[in-house]
């Protein structure tokens, strides 16, 4: 019976890791594949390699926290492990059905909390630290995005360029017996620097995803009476990531992901760096946290800061009559707005994926307007903050772990 439960636990863990690998590969390497810097197979291989590096180094601290610190490891019986993993997999389903970046990490922790409450073994002091980090991390991501969008982004947008290639960035010369790689003949020095930046940041995202997500797939099995060691758990998680990366991720990479297609490449890279850095820092501290939540918060902050650049702080602080509420989604238009009215915006990931040529830039770019000057970006209330969409996203962030606690608690009471 125990061995059957262990097999079931491993199967559910593989399912969770499979879905994580499929979705995370698209998020990390969507810009690189969409702009034809890497091929899908290359992106999958890079994701597996760097997610393994993240899981093997920083990620084992998160595995330790989730497998033995929130509740004692002895509480992870084989059936308890299966239940926790079931709720983790269920969160992925809920996230996909509603199209909202719900947190797998937060839901997995919620299921473990249900186990701790039912058994009376929950480490309340540690949970206070974890929940505090869940509040601080998105706020920090939002503030960093806001500052960059308001004060720095226009200058990046002026001087940093990204190029669309008709053929892939790295070509293979197959004229000899051994294929020889070489750079696209149309690549300039600026193209090379920009392209390498996209690829390196994608690898960094993969590192962060491995550090934070390996525990979601295998932590209960590692704590389950020594069913798996930490090293074995990491290998199992990354193997499952790889299956997802080389299969369902190809579809995600092909569409480049609905949640980032209308972001300019520059904005998506800033979002990736900020979100991945916040999560890597938390993972280093052994705190399970959500990469999706941090990146989404950065997108909101970056758009808010970019759109608010046309107003001074005093103007922003002055209350204004609010128009009637409309059912609209959070706009990324503030990020795509041009650096000046007569200057075209940098291409979005969606433009490149759809093979749409970006507008030509003028020979001489105008100066970036100062903060508070009109004309750079009109102050758009919808771009600054959409209460309906933000409420829906935040509600899902709170609801999914809460449901995991509420649903798992009675199950563990019975078990």
C-alpha positions in Angstrom: 0.0 0.0 0.0 2.8 2.4 0.9 4.7 1.7 -2.3 1.6 2.3 -4.3 1.1 5.7 -2.6 4.7 6.5 -3.3 4.3 5.7 -6.9 1.1 7.9 -6.9 3.0 10.7 -5.2 5.8 10.5 -7.8 3.2 10.5 -10.6 1.5 13.6 -9.2 4.9 15.3 -8.6 5.9 14.6 -12.3 2.5 16.1 -13.4 3.1 19.3 -11.3 6.7 19.6 -12.6 5.6 18.9 -16.2 3.1 21.8 -16.0 5.6 24.1 -14.3 8.2 23.4 -17.0 5.7 24.0 -19.8 4.5 27.4 -18.5 7.8 28.7 -17.1 9.8 28.0 -20.3 7.4 30.2 -22.2 7.6 33.0 -19.7 11.4 32.9 -19.5 12.3 32.3 -23.2 9.2 33.8 -25.0 11.1 37.0 -25.9 14.2 35.1 -27.1 12.2 32.7 -29.3 9.7 35.3 -30.5 12.5 37.5 -31.8 14.3 34.5 -33.3 17.3 34.6 -31.2 17.0 31.0 -30.2 15.1 28.0 -31.4 12.4 26.2 -29.3 14.6 23.2 -28.7 17.5 25.4 -27.7 15.3 27.4 -25.3 14.0 24.2 -23.7 17.6 22.9 -23.3 18.7 26.2 -21.7 15.7 26.3 -19.4 16.4 22.8 -18.2 20.1 23.5 -17.6 19.6 26.8 -15.7 16.6 25.6 -13.8 18.6 22.7 -12.6 21.4 25.0 -11.5 18.9 27.1 -9.6 17.2 24.1 -8.0 20.6 22.5 -7.1 22.0 25.6 -5.4 19.4 28.0 -4.0 16.4 25.8 -4.5 17.4 23.2 -1.9 16.8 25.8 0.8 13.2 26.1 -0.3 12.8 22.4 -0.4 14.1 22.1 3.2 11.7 24.8 4.3 8.6 23.1 2.7 9.6 19.5 3.6 10.6 19.9 7.2 10.3 23.4 8.6 6.7 24.5 8.1 5.6 21.2 9.7 7.9 18.4 10.9 9.0 16.0 8.2 7.3 13.1 10.1 3.9 14.6 9.2 4.5 13.9 5.5 3.2 10.4 5.4 2.8 9.0 1.8 -0.9 9.8 1.7 -0.3 13.3 3.1 2.3 13.9 0.4 -0.1 12.9 -2.3 -2.8 15.2 -0.9 -0.4 18.2 -0.8 0.7 17.6 -4.3 -2.9 17.2 -5.5 -3.8 20.6 -4.2 -0.6 22.0 -5.9 -1.6 20.5 -9.2 -5.2 21.8 -8.7 -3.8 25.4 -8.4 -2.3 25.1 -11.8 -5.6 24.1 -13.2 -7.4 27.0 -11.5 -4.7 29.4 -12.8 -5.1 28.1 -16.4 -8.9 28.2 -16.3 -9.2 31.8 -15.1 -6.1 33.1 -16.9 -4.8 34.7 -13.7 -1.2 34.2 -12.5 -2.2 32.3 -9.3 0.8 31.1 -7.3 1.7 27.5 -7.2 4.1 28.1 -4.3 1.5 29.8 -2.2 -1.0 27.1 -2.8 1.5 24.4 -2.0 2.3 26.2 1.3 -1.4 26.5 1.9 -1.9 22.8 1.7 1.0 22.2 4.0 -0.5 24.7 6.5 -3.8 22.7 6.4 -1.7 19.7 7.4 0.0 21.6 10.2 -3.3 22.9 11.6 -5.0 19.5 11.5 -2.0 17.9 13.2 -1.3 20.8 15.6 2.3 20.9 14.4 2.4 24.2 12.4 5.4 26.4 12.8 3.6 29.6 13.4 6.6 31.8 13.7 8.0 30.7 10.3 4.5 31.1 8.7 4.5 34.7 10.0 7.8 35.3 8.2 6.6 33.6 5.0 3.3 35.5 4.9 5.1 38.8 5.6 7.4 38.0 2.6 4.4 37.4 0.4 3.2 40.9 1.2 6.5 42.6 1.0 7.7 40.9 -2.2 5.0 42.2 -4.6 5.1 45.6 -3.0 8.8 45.8 -3.5 8.4 44.6 -7.1 5.7 47.2 -7.7 7.8 50.0 -6.2 11.0 49.1 -8.2 8.9 48.9 -11.4 7.3 52.2 -10.6 10.7 54.0 -10.0 12.2 52.5 -13.2 9.1 53.3 -15.3 8.9 56.9 -14.1 12.5 57.9 -14.0 14.7 55.5 -15.9 12.7 53.6 -18.6 12.5 56.5 -21.1 16.3 56.7 -21.2 16.6 53.0 -21.7 14.0 53.1 -24.4 16.0 55.9 -26.2 19.3 54.2 -26.3 18.7 50.5 -26.2 17.5 48.8 -29.4 16.3 45.3 -30.3 16.3 43.9 -33.8 14.0 41.5 -35.5 15.8 38.8 -37.5 14.3 37.2 -40.6 16.5 34.2 -39.8 17.7 33.1 -36.4 20.5 35.0 -34.6 22.9 32.1 -34.7 23.1 30.2 -38.0 24.8 26.8 -38.8 27.1 26.3 -41.7 26.5 22.7 -42.8 28.8 22.8 -45.8 31.5 20.8 -43.9 31.4 17.5 -42.1 30.9 19.3 -38.7 28.3 22.1 -38.6 29.9 25.4 -37.7 27.9 28.1 -35.9 28.1 31.7 -37.0 26.2 35.0 -36.2 23.5 36.3 -38.5 25.2 38.4 -41.2 22.7 41.2 -40.6 23.7 41.5 -36.9 25.4 44.7 -35.9 27.4 45.2 -32.7 24.3 46.8 -31.0 22.2 43.8 -32.1 24.7 41.4 -30.6 24.8 43.1 -27.3 21.0 43.4 -27.2 20.5 39.8 -28.3 22.9 38.4 -25.7 21.2 40.4 -23.0 17.8 38.9 -24.0 19.3 35.3 -23.8 21.2 35.9 -20.6 18.1 37.4 -18.8 16.1 34.4 -20.0 18.6 32.0 -18.5 18.5 34.1 -15.3 14.7 33.7 -15.3 15.1 29.9 -15.7 17.5 29.9 -12.7 15.0 31.7 -10.6 12.2 29.4 -11.7 14.2 26.3 -10.8 15.1 27.8 -7.4 11.5 28.6 -6.5 9.5 25.8 -8.2 11.4 22.6 -7.6 10.1 22.5 -4.0 6.5 22.7 -5.3 6.9 19.4 -7.1 8.9 17.3 -4.7 9.0 18.9 -1.2 6.3 16.6 0.3 8.1 13.5 -1.1 11.4 14.6 0.4 9.8 15.0 3.8 7.8 11.8 3.4 9.9 9.5 5.7 12.9 9.8 3.4 11.0 8.6 0.3 13.3 10.8 -1.7 16.5 12.6 -0.7 16.9 16.3 -1.6 19.2 15.4 -4.5 16.8 12.8 -5.8 13.9 15.3 -5.5 15.8 17.9 -7.5 16.6 15.5 -10.2 13.0 14.3 -10.4 11.7 17.9 -10.5 14.1 19.0 -13.2 13.4 15.9 -15.3 9.7 16.7 -15.1 10.5 20.4 -16.0 12.3 19.1 -19.0 9.4 16.9 -20.3 7.2 20.0 -20.1 9.8 22.2 -21.7 10.3 20.0 -24.7 6.6 19.2 -25.2 3.8 21.6 -24.1 6.2 24.6 -23.9 6.6 24.6 -27.7 3.0 25.7 -27.9 3.6 28.4 -25.3 6.7 29.6 -27.0 4.9 29.7 -30.4 2.3 32.0 -29.1 4.8 33.8 -26.8 2.3 33.8 -24.0 -0.8 36.0 -23.9 0.3 37.7 -20.7 3.4 39.3 -22.2 2.8 39.7 -26.0 1.9 43.4 -25.8 4.9 44.3 -23.7 7.9 45.9 -25.4 10.9 43.7 -25.3 12.7 46.2 -23.1 9.8 46.2 -20.6 9.7 42.4 -20.6 13.4 42.2 -19.8 13.1 44.7 -16.9 10.1 42.8 -15.6 12.1 39.5 -15.8 15.2 40.9 -14.0 13.2 42.5 -11.2 10.9 39.5 -10.7 13.6 37.0 -10.9 15.9 38.9 -8.5 13.2 39.3 -5.8 12.4 35.5 -6.0 16.0 34.5 -6.1 16.7 36.5 -2.9 13.7 34.9 -1.1 14.7 31.5 -2.3 18.2 32.0 -0.9 16.5 32.8 2.4 14.5 29.5 2.1 11.2 31.3 1.7 8.8 29.9 -0.9 7.3 32.7 -3.0 5.7 33.2 -6.4 7.6 34.3 -9.5 4.2 35.0 -11.2 3.1 37.4 -8.5 6.4 39.3 -8.5 6.5 39.7 -12.2 2.9 40.8 -12.5 3.4 43.3 -9.7 6.4 44.7 -11.6 4.4 45.0 -14.8 1.7 47.0 -12.9 4.4 49.2 -11.3 6.3 49.8 -14.5 3.1 50.8 -16.4 2.0 53.0 -13.6 5.4 54.7 -13.4 5.6 55.1 -17.2 2.1 56.6 -17.5 2.6 58.9 -14.4 5.7 60.5 -15.9 3.7 63.2 -17.5 2.5 64.5 -14.1 4.5 65.9 -11.1 4.2 64.3 -7.7 2.1 67.2 -6.5 -0.4 66.6 -9.4 -0.5 62.9 -8.6 -1.2 63.6 -5.0 -4.1 66.0 -5.8 -7.5 64.1 -5.8 -9.4 64.2 -9.1 -13.0 63.2 -9.9 -13.0 59.6 -11.0 -14.9 58.5 -14.0 -17.5 55.8 -13.8 -16.0 52.4 -13.4 -15.6 50.4 -16.6 -14.9 46.7 -17.1 -11.4 46.9 -18.6 -8.2 45.1 -18.1 -4.9 46.4 -16.8 -3.3 48.3 -19.7 0.2 47.9 -20.9 -0.2 50.8 -23.3 1.8 53.0 -21.0 4.8 50.9 -21.6 4.3 50.8 -25.4 3.8 54.6 -25.6 6.6 56.3 -27.6 9.5 58.1 -25.9 8.1 61.3 -27.5 4.9 61.8 -29.6 6.8 61.8 -32.9 9.0 58.8 -32.1 7.6 55.2 -32.6 7.6 52.9 -29.7 10.0 50.0 -29.5 8.6 46.7 -30.9 6.5 44.5 -28.6 7.1 40.8 -28.3 3.8 40.3 -30.1 4.9 42.4 -33.0 7.9 40.3 -33.5 6.1 37.0 -33.1 3.5 38.1 -35.7 6.4 39.2 -38.0 5.2 42.8 -38.0 7.9 45.3 -38.9 8.4 48.0 -36.3 8.0 51.6 -37.3 11.2 53.2 -38.5 13.0 55.5 -36.1 13.9 59.1 -37.2 17.5 59.8 -38.0 17.7 62.1 -34.9 15.8 61.3 -31.7 14.4 64.1 -29.7 15.4 64.6 -26.1 13.5 62.8 -23.4 11.0 65.2 -21.8 11.5 65.9 -18.1 9.2 64.4 -15.5 6.0 66.4 -15.3 6.3 67.7 -18.9 3.2 67.0 -21.1 3.6 65.2 -24.3 5.8 62.3 -23.4 2.9 60.3 -22.1 -0.6 61.5 -21.4 -1.8 60.7 -17.9 -4.2 57.8 -18.4 -6.2 56.7 -15.4 -6.7 53.2 -16.9 -3.0 52.8 -17.4 -2.2 54.0 -13.9 -4.6 51.7 -12.1 -7.5 49.5 -13.1 -9.4 48.7 -9.9 -11.4 45.9 -11.4 -8.5 44.0 -12.9 -6.2 44.6 -10.0 -8.9 43.4 -7.6 -9.4 40.2 -9.6 -5.7 39.4 -9.6 -5.2 40.2 -5.9 -8.3 38.2 -5.1 -6.9 35.2 -6.8 -3.5 35.6 -5.0 -5.4 35.5 -1.7 -8.1 33.0 -2.7 -5.9 30.1 -4.0 -3.8 29.5 -0.9 -6.8 30.2 1.3 -8.8 27.6 -0.5 -5.9 25.2 -0.2 -5.9 25.6 3.5 -9.7 25.4 3.8 -9.9 22.3 1.6 -6.9 20.4 2.9 -7.6 21.0 6.6 -10.7 18.8 6.8 -9.1 16.1 4.6 -6.1 15.9 7.0 -8.5 15.8 10.0 -10.1 12.7 8.5 -6.7 11.2 7.6 
